[in-house]
Amino acid sequence: MQKMFMRVEEVAEELDVSVPYAYKLIRQMNAELKKTGCVTIAGRIDRKYFYEHFYGTKSYERG
């Protein structure tokens, strides 16, 4: 079972970007979530929100 939140290393690997850039992306997404009233955790992003934001779906299966 996958965890609810993705850490920065997982985001960097998924998008094939550097860890500092992944932090920047997470900060941007967390700022968007805060505007909607969600509680966020620095350096982590909700997995469902991540996949909706980048892939337009709630999950992603590698095939």
C-alpha distances in whole Angstrom, upper triangle without the diagonal:
4,7,9,12,13,16,19,18,15,17,20,19,17,21,23,25,26,24,27,27,23,24,27,25,22,25,27,23,23,27,27,24,26,29,27,27,23,23,21,20,22,21,18,17,15,12,14,17,17,16,19,21,21,20,21,18,15,13,14,13,15,18
4,7,9,9,12,15,15,12,14,17,16,14,18,20,21,23,21,24,23,19,21,23,21,18,22,23,20,20,24,23,21,23,26,24,24,21,20,18,17,19,17,14,13,11,9,11,14,14,13,16,18,18,17,19,16,13,11,12,12,14,17
4,6,7,10,13,14,11,13,16,16,15,18,20,21,22,20,22,22,18,19,21,19,16,19,21,18,17,21,21,18,21,24,22,22,18,17,15,14,16,14,11,11,9,8,10,13,13,14,16,18,18,18,19,17,14,12,14,15,17,20
4,7,10,13,15,12,13,17,17,16,18,21,21,22,20,22,21,17,18,20,18,15,17,18,15,14,18,18,15,17,20,18,18,14,14,12,12,14,13,10,9,6,6,8,10,11,12,14,15,16,17,18,15,12,12,14,16,18,22
4,7,10,12,10,10,14,15,14,16,18,18,19,16,18,18,14,14,16,14,11,14,15,13,12,16,16,13,15,19,18,17,14,12,10,9,11,10,6,5,5,5,8,9,9,11,14,14,15,16,17,16,13,13,14,17,18,22
4,7,8,6,7,10,11,10,12,15,15,15,13,15,15,11,11,14,12,10,13,15,12,12,16,16,15,17,20,19,20,16,15,12,10,11,9,5,5,6,6,9,10,8,10,13,13,13,15,17,16,14,13,13,15,16,20
4,6,5,6,9,10,11,13,14,14,13,10,12,13,9,9,13,12,9,12,14,13,13,16,17,16,18,21,21,21,17,16,12,10,9,6,5,7,9,9,13,13,11,14,16,16,16,18,20,19,17,16,16,18,19,22
4,5,5,6,9,10,11,12,10,10,7,9,9,6,6,10,9,7,10,13,12,12,15,17,17,18,21,22,22,19,17,14,11,9,6,6,8,11,11,15,14,12,14,17,16,15,17,20,20,19,18,17,19,19,23
4,5,5,6,9,10,10,10,9,6,10,11,8,9,12,12,11,14,16,16,16,19,20,20,22,25,25,26,22,21,17,15,13,9,9,11,14,13,17,17,14,15,19,18,16,18,21,21,20,18,17,19,18,21
4,5,5,6,9,10,10,11,9,12,12,9,11,14,12,11,15,16,15,16,19,20,19,21,24,24,25,21,20,17,15,14,11,9,10,12,10,14,14,11,12,16,15,14,15,18,18,17,15,14,15,14,18
4,5,5,6,8,8,9,8,11,10,6,9,11,9,8,12,13,12,13,16,17,17,19,22,22,23,20,19,16,14,13,10,9,9,11,10,12,12,9,10,14,12,11,13,16,16,15,14,13,15,15,18
4,6,5,6,5,6,5,9,8,5,8,11,9,10,13,14,14,16,18,19,20,22,24,25,26,23,22,19,17,15,11,12,12,14,13,16,16,12,13,17,15,13,15,18,19,19,17,16,17,16,19
4,6,5,7,8,8,12,11,9,12,14,13,13,17,18,17,19,22,22,22,25,27,27,28,25,24,21,19,18,14,14,14,16,14,17,17,13,14,17,16,14,15,19,18,18,16,14,15,13,16
4,6,8,11,11,14,12,10,13,15,12,13,16,17,15,18,21,20,20,23,25,25,27,24,23,20,19,18,15,14,13,14,12,14,14,10,10,14,13,10,11,15,15,15,13,10,12,11,14
4,6,9,10,12,10,8,12,13,10,12,15,15,14,17,19,19,20,23,24,25,26,24,24,21,20,19,15,15,14,15,13,15,15,11,11,14,12,9,11,14,15,16,15,12,14,13,16
4,7,9,12,10,9,13,14,13,14,17,18,17,20,22,22,23,26,27,28,30,27,27,23,22,20,17,17,16,18,17,19,18,14,15,18,16,13,14,18,19,20,18,15,16,14,17
4,7,8,6,7,10,11,10,12,15,15,16,18,20,21,22,24,26,27,28,26,25,22,21,18,15,16,16,18,17,20,18,15,16,18,16,14,16,19,21,21,20,18,19,18,21
4,6,5,6,9,10,11,12,14,16,17,18,20,21,23,24,26,28,29,26,25,22,20,17,14,15,16,19,19,21,20,17,18,21,19,16,19,22,23,24,22,21,22,21,24
4,5,5,6,9,10,10,12,14,15,16,18,20,21,22,24,26,27,24,23,19,17,14,10,12,14,17,17,20,19,16,18,21,18,17,20,23,23,23,22,21,22,21,25
4,5,5,6,9,10,11,13,14,15,17,19,20,21,23,25,26,24,22,18,16,13,10,13,15,18,19,22,20,17,20,22,19,18,21,24,25,25,24,23,25,25,28
4,5,5,6,9,10,11,12,14,15,17,19,20,22,23,25,23,22,18,17,14,11,13,14,17,18,20,18,15,17,19,16,15,18,21,22,23,22,21,23,23,26
4,5,5,6,9,10,11,12,14,15,16,18,20,22,23,20,19,16,14,12,9,10,10,14,14,16,15,12,14,16,14,13,16,19,20,19,19,18,20,20,23
4,5,5,6,9,10,10,12,14,15,16,18,20,21,18,17,13,12,9,6,9,10,14,15,17,15,13,16,18,15,15,19,21,22,21,21,21,23,23,27
4,5,5,6,9,10,11,13,14,15,17,19,20,18,18,14,14,11,9,11,12,15,16,18,16,13,17,18,15,15,18,20,22,22,22,22,25,25,28
4,5,5,6,9,10,11,12,14,16,17,19,17,17,14,13,11,10,10,10,13,13,15,12,10,13,14,11,11,14,16,18,18,18,18,21,22,25
4,5,5,6,8,10,10,12,14,16,16,14,14,10,10,8,6,7,6,10,11,13,11,9,12,14,11,12,15,17,18,17,18,18,21,22,25
4,6,5,6,9,10,10,12,15,15,14,13,10,10,7,7,9,9,12,14,16,13,12,16,16,13,15,18,19,21,20,21,22,25,26,29
4,5,5,6,9,10,11,13,15,14,14,11,12,11,11,11,10,13,15,16,12,11,15,14,11,13,16,17,19,19,20,21,24,25,29
4,5,5,6,9,10,11,13,11,12,10,11,11,11,10,7,9,11,12,8,8,11,11,8,11,14,14,16,15,17,18,22,23,26
4,5,5,6,9,10,11,9,9,6,8,8,9,8,7,9,12,13,10,10,14,14,12,14,17,17,18,17,19,20,24,25,29
4,5,5,6,9,10,9,10,8,11,10,12,12,11,12,15,16,12,13,16,16,13,16,19,19,20,20,22,23,27,28,32
4,5,5,7,9,9,11,10,13,13,14,13,11,12,15,14,10,12,15,13,11,14,17,16,18,17,20,21,25,27,30
4,5,5,7,5,8,7,11,12,13,12,9,10,13,12,9,11,14,13,11,15,17,16,17,16,18,20,24,26,30
4,5,5,5,6,7,10,12,14,13,12,12,16,16,13,14,18,16,15,18,21,20,21,19,22,24,28,30,33
4,5,7,10,11,14,15,17,17,15,15,18,17,14,16,19,17,15,19,21,20,21,20,23,25,29,31,35
4,6,9,11,15,16,18,17,14,14,17,15,12,15,18,15,15,18,20,19,19,18,21,24,28,30,33
4,7,9,13,15,18,16,15,14,17,16,14,17,20,18,17,21,23,21,22,20,23,26,29,32,35
4,6,10,13,15,13,11,10,14,14,11,14,17,16,16,19,21,20,20,18,20,23,26,29,32
4,7,10,13,11,11,10,14,15,13,15,18,18,17,20,23,22,22,19,21,24,27,29,33
4,7,9,8,7,8,12,13,12,13,16,17,16,18,21,21,21,18,20,22,25,27,31
4,6,6,7,9,12,15,13,14,17,18,17,19,22,22,22,20,21,22,25,26,30
4,6,8,11,14,17,15,14,18,19,18,19,22,23,23,21,22,23,26,27,30
4,7,11,12,16,14,13,16,18,17,17,20,22,22,20,20,21,23,24,28
4,7,9,12,11,10,13,15,14,15,18,19,19,17,17,18,20,21,25
4,6,9,7,7,10,12,11,12,15,16,15,13,14,15,18,20,23
4,6,5,6,9,10,11,12,14,14,13,11,12,14,17,19,22
4,5,5,6,9,10,11,12,12,11,8,8,10,13,15,19
4,5,5,6,8,10,10,10,8,5,7,9,13,16,19
4,6,5,6,9,10,9,9,7,9,12,15,18,21
4,6,5,6,8,9,9,8,9,10,14,15,19
4,5,5,5,6,6,5,6,7,11,13,16
4,6,6,4,5,5,8,9,13,15,18
4,6,6,8,9,11,12,15,17,20
4,6,8,10,10,10,13,14,17
4,5,8,8,8,11,12,15
4,7,9,10,13,15,17
4,6,7,10,13,15
4,7,10,14,16
4,7,10,13
4,7,9
4,6
4
